[in-house]
Every structure is written in structure tokens, then in C-alpha cells.
Amino acid sequence: MKLLRDTDTTIADIAARVGYETQGKFSKAFKDVTQMLPSEYRKIQYGK
């Protein structure tokens, strides 16, 4: 969540950085925890 908030790094790059093989797997895991997609979270935080 910090990387999504504090950087302009792509979601795919963040997913790889935190150990996911694909952006899709990262997005599913993120949604399971937060009830929103990483892109939605980023949009809410800073309108990105």
C-alpha cells in the first residue's frame, strides 16, 4: 500500500518487487485484503 501511495511505480513493477509472478495475482491478493483493486486504491489516495 505504501508503494502504491508514495511512488509512481507501475502496479506490475510493484507486484514483482513484492514477490508476485504476475500483476493479476497481486491484484487478486490485494483485493482479498482491502476489498478494492490496487488501481482503485491508488486513485482514491491521490487521484492517480
N, CA, C and O atoms as CSV, one atom per row, in Angstrom:
chain,resi,resn,atom,element,x,y,z
A,1,MET,N,N,0.828,-1.186,0.000
A,1,MET,CA,C,0.000,0.000,0.000
A,1,MET,C,C,0.876,1.256,0.000
A,1,MET,O,O,0.555,2.253,-0.647
A,2,LYS,N,N,1.968,1.189,0.725
A,2,LYS,CA,C,2.881,2.330,0.761
A,2,LYS,C,C,3.451,2.621,-0.632
A,2,LYS,O,O,3.525,3.777,-1.048
A,3,LEU,N,N,3.848,1.573,-1.341
A,3,LEU,CA,C,4.384,1.774,-2.696
A,3,LEU,C,C,3.337,2.357,-3.630
A,3,LEU,O,O,3.663,3.185,-4.480
A,4,LEU,N,N,2.107,1.945,-3.491
A,4,LEU,CA,C,1.036,2.495,-4.322
A,4,LEU,C,C,0.785,3.964,-3.991
A,4,LEU,O,O,0.514,4.775,-4.877
A,5,ARG,N,N,0.879,4.291,-2.716
A,5,ARG,CA,C,0.648,5.672,-2.269
A,5,ARG,C,C,1.814,6.594,-2.606
A,5,ARG,O,O,1.617,7.711,-3.084
A,6,ASP,N,N,3.020,6.117,-2.354
A,6,ASP,CA,C,4.171,7.016,-2.322
A,6,ASP,C,C,5.046,7.005,-3.575
A,6,ASP,O,O,6.017,7.757,-3.647
A,7,THR,N,N,4.723,6.171,-4.559
A,7,THR,CA,C,5.531,6.125,-5.773
A,7,THR,C,C,4.636,6.150,-7.003
A,7,THR,O,O,3.427,5.938,-6.919
A,8,ASP,N,N,5.249,6.411,-8.132
A,8,ASP,CA,C,4.540,6.325,-9.415
A,8,ASP,C,C,4.889,5.029,-10.138
A,8,ASP,O,O,4.593,4.869,-11.322
A,9,THR,N,N,5.519,4.110,-9.418
A,9,THR,CA,C,5.892,2.816,-9.977
A,9,THR,C,C,4.638,2.096,-10.472
A,9,THR,O,O,3.588,2.168,-9.834
A,10,THR,N,N,4.745,1.409,-11.598
A,10,THR,CA,C,3.578,0.711,-12.126
A,10,THR,C,C,3.155,-0.408,-11.172
A,10,THR,O,O,3.956,-0.915,-10.388
A,11,ILE,N,N,1.905,-0.769,-11.258
A,11,ILE,CA,C,1.391,-1.849,-10.413
A,11,ILE,C,C,2.107,-3.152,-10.737
A,11,ILE,O,O,2.386,-3.943,-9.836
A,12,ALA,N,N,2.405,-3.383,-11.996
A,12,ALA,CA,C,3.141,-4.594,-12.388
A,12,ALA,C,C,4.523,-4.627,-11.740
A,12,ALA,O,O,4.958,-5.677,-11.267
A,13,ASP,N,N,5.214,-3.494,-11.715
A,13,ASP,CA,C,6.537,-3.435,-11.089
A,13,ASP,C,C,6.445,-3.618,-9.573
A,13,ASP,O,O,7.293,-4.274,-8.969
A,14,ILE,N,N,5.429,-3.042,-8.976
A,14,ILE,CA,C,5.227,-3.229,-7.532
A,14,ILE,C,C,4.950,-4.694,-7.235
A,14,ILE,O,O,5.499,-5.250,-6.284
A,15,ALA,N,N,4.105,-5.322,-8.039
A,15,ALA,CA,C,3.793,-6.740,-7.847
A,15,ALA,C,C,5.068,-7.582,-7.878
A,15,ALA,O,O,5.274,-8.432,-7.012
A,16,ALA,N,N,5.910,-7.348,-8.859
A,16,ALA,CA,C,7.165,-8.099,-8.977
A,16,ALA,C,C,8.081,-7.809,-7.794
A,16,ALA,O,O,8.728,-8.712,-7.264
A,17,ARG,N,N,8.130,-6.573,-7.393
A,17,ARG,CA,C,9.005,-6.164,-6.279
A,17,ARG,C,C,8.631,-6.843,-4.968
A,17,ARG,O,O,9.504,-7.158,-4.159
A,18,VAL,N,N,7.344,-7.068,-4.756
A,18,VAL,CA,C,6.910,-7.697,-3.503
A,18,VAL,C,C,6.723,-9.211,-3.633
A,18,VAL,O,O,6.223,-9.864,-2.718
A,19,GLY,N,N,7.135,-9.762,-4.791
A,19,GLY,CA,C,7.215,-11.209,-4.900
A,19,GLY,C,C,6.138,-11.936,-5.679
A,19,GLY,O,O,6.091,-13.165,-5.658
A,20,TYR,N,N,5.274,-11.210,-6.363
A,20,TYR,CA,C,4.237,-11.863,-7.164
A,20,TYR,C,C,4.736,-12.098,-8.582
A,20,TYR,O,O,5.454,-11.268,-9.140
A,21,GLU,N,N,4.355,-13.227,-9.160
A,21,GLU,CA,C,4.758,-13.566,-10.518
A,21,GLU,C,C,4.022,-12.726,-11.555
A,21,GLU,O,O,4.565,-12.427,-12.618
A,22,THR,N,N,2.793,-12.350,-11.245
A,22,THR,CA,C,2.001,-11.566,-12.194
A,22,THR,C,C,1.252,-10.454,-11.478
A,22,THR,O,O,0.985,-10.522,-10.278
A,23,GLN,N,N,0.925,-9.441,-12.244
A,23,GLN,CA,C,0.126,-8.351,-11.697
A,23,GLN,C,C,-1.256,-8.849,-11.282
A,23,GLN,O,O,-1.823,-8.386,-10.292
A,24,GLY,N,N,-1.788,-9.796,-12.048
A,24,GLY,CA,C,-3.116,-10.335,-11.740
A,24,GLY,C,C,-3.175,-11.016,-10.379
A,24,GLY,O,O,-4.134,-10.834,-9.629
A,25,LYS,N,N,-2.157,-11.794,-10.066
A,25,LYS,CA,C,-2.122,-12.468,-8.758
A,25,LYS,C,C,-2.000,-11.447,-7.632
A,25,LYS,O,O,-2.647,-11.574,-6.593
A,26,PHE,N,N,-1.168,-10.437,-7.850
A,26,PHE,CA,C,-1.029,-9.369,-6.863
A,26,PHE,C,C,-2.363,-8.648,-6.671
A,26,PHE,O,O,-2.787,-8.410,-5.541
A,27,SER,N,N,-3.015,-8.306,-7.770
A,27,SER,CA,C,-4.284,-7.588,-7.690
A,27,SER,C,C,-5.341,-8.390,-6.955
A,27,SER,O,O,-6.106,-7.835,-6.166
A,28,LYS,N,N,-5.393,-9.700,-7.207
A,28,LYS,CA,C,-6.364,-10.549,-6.512
A,28,LYS,C,C,-6.080,-10.595,-5.022
A,28,LYS,O,O,-6.996,-10.469,-4.209
A,29,ALA,N,N,-4.818,-10.774,-4.660
A,29,ALA,CA,C,-4.453,-10.819,-3.241
A,29,ALA,C,C,-4.745,-9.470,-2.566
A,29,ALA,O,O,-5.240,-9.430,-1.440
A,30,PHE,N,N,-4.438,-8.384,-3.253
A,30,PHE,CA,C,-4.694,-7.046,-2.719
A,30,PHE,C,C,-6.193,-6.849,-2.492
A,30,PHE,O,O,-6.610,-6.325,-1.459
A,31,LYS,N,N,-6.991,-7.272,-3.461
A,31,LYS,CA,C,-8.448,-7.123,-3.342
A,31,LYS,C,C,-9.014,-8.002,-2.233
A,31,LYS,O,O,-9.950,-7.603,-1.540
A,32,ASP,N,N,-8.451,-9.195,-2.063
A,32,ASP,CA,C,-8.909,-10.080,-0.987
A,32,ASP,C,C,-8.730,-9.418,0.381
A,32,ASP,O,O,-9.535,-9.632,1.287
A,33,VAL,N,N,-7.682,-8.620,0.525
A,33,VAL,CA,C,-7.386,-7.977,1.808
A,33,VAL,C,C,-8.115,-6.644,1.956
A,33,VAL,O,O,-8.656,-6.347,3.021
A,34,THR,N,N,-8.132,-5.842,0.895
A,34,THR,CA,C,-8.634,-4.468,1.017
A,34,THR,C,C,-10.034,-4.246,0.446
A,34,THR,O,O,-10.635,-3.193,0.659
A,35,GLN,N,N,-10.547,-5.229,-0.274
A,35,GLN,CA,C,-11.844,-5.127,-0.944
A,35,GLN,C,C,-11.846,-4.137,-2.102
A,35,GLN,O,O,-12.905,-3.689,-2.540
A,36,MET,N,N,-10.645,-3.793,-2.602
A,36,MET,CA,C,-10.540,-2.963,-3.806
A,36,MET,C,C,-9.268,-3.330,-4.556
A,36,MET,O,O,-8.326,-3.872,-3.978
A,37,LEU,N,N,-9.252,-3.030,-5.839
A,37,LEU,CA,C,-8.079,-3.295,-6.656
A,37,LEU,C,C,-6.987,-2.268,-6.359
A,37,LEU,O,O,-7.288,-1.166,-5.901
A,38,PRO,N,N,-5.735,-2.613,-6.611
A,38,PRO,CA,C,-4.654,-1.649,-6.400
A,38,PRO,C,C,-4.870,-0.338,-7.171
A,38,PRO,O,O,-4.576,0.743,-6.662
A,39,SER,N,N,-5.375,-0.446,-8.377
A,39,SER,CA,C,-5.615,0.769,-9.176
A,39,SER,C,C,-6.688,1.648,-8.529
A,39,SER,O,O,-6.583,2.874,-8.552
A,40,GLU,N,N,-7.713,1.028,-7.954
A,40,GLU,CA,C,-8.751,1.786,-7.255
A,40,GLU,C,C,-8.175,2.456,-6.008
A,40,GLU,O,O,-8.479,3.613,-5.720
A,41,TYR,N,N,-7.343,1.721,-5.277
A,41,TYR,CA,C,-6.712,2.269,-4.080
A,41,TYR,C,C,-5.862,3.484,-4.434
A,41,TYR,O,O,-5.933,4.517,-3.768
A,42,ARG,N,N,-5.076,3.355,-5.467
A,42,ARG,CA,C,-4.204,4.456,-5.885
A,42,ARG,C,C,-5.036,5.670,-6.289
A,42,ARG,O,O,-4.689,6.802,-5.953
A,43,LYS,N,N,-6.117,5.440,-6.997
A,43,LYS,CA,C,-6.993,6.536,-7.442
A,43,LYS,C,C,-7.600,7.269,-6.247
A,43,LYS,O,O,-7.653,8.499,-6.223
A,44,ILE,N,N,-8.054,6.505,-5.261
A,44,ILE,CA,C,-8.660,7.091,-4.067
A,44,ILE,C,C,-7.639,7.903,-3.285
A,44,ILE,O,O,-7.953,8.984,-2.788
A,45,GLN,N,N,-6.418,7.386,-3.175
A,45,GLN,CA,C,-5.392,8.052,-2.383
A,45,GLN,C,C,-4.949,9.376,-2.976
A,45,GLN,O,O,-4.846,10.375,-2.264
A,46,TYR,N,N,-4.688,9.390,-4.271
A,46,TYR,CA,C,-4.097,10.591,-4.858
A,46,TYR,C,C,-4.637,10.943,-6.228
A,46,TYR,O,O,-4.064,11.777,-6.930
A,47,GLY,N,N,-5.714,10.327,-6.606
A,47,GLY,CA,C,-6.286,10.641,-7.908
A,47,GLY,C,C,-5.389,10.259,-9.076
A,47,GLY,O,O,-5.463,10.862,-10.146
A,48,LYS,N,N,-4.536,9.250,-8.866
A,48,LYS,CA,C,-3.599,8.820,-9.924
A,48,LYS,C,C,-4.238,7.782,-10.798
A,48,LYS,O,O,-3.612,7.298,-11.740
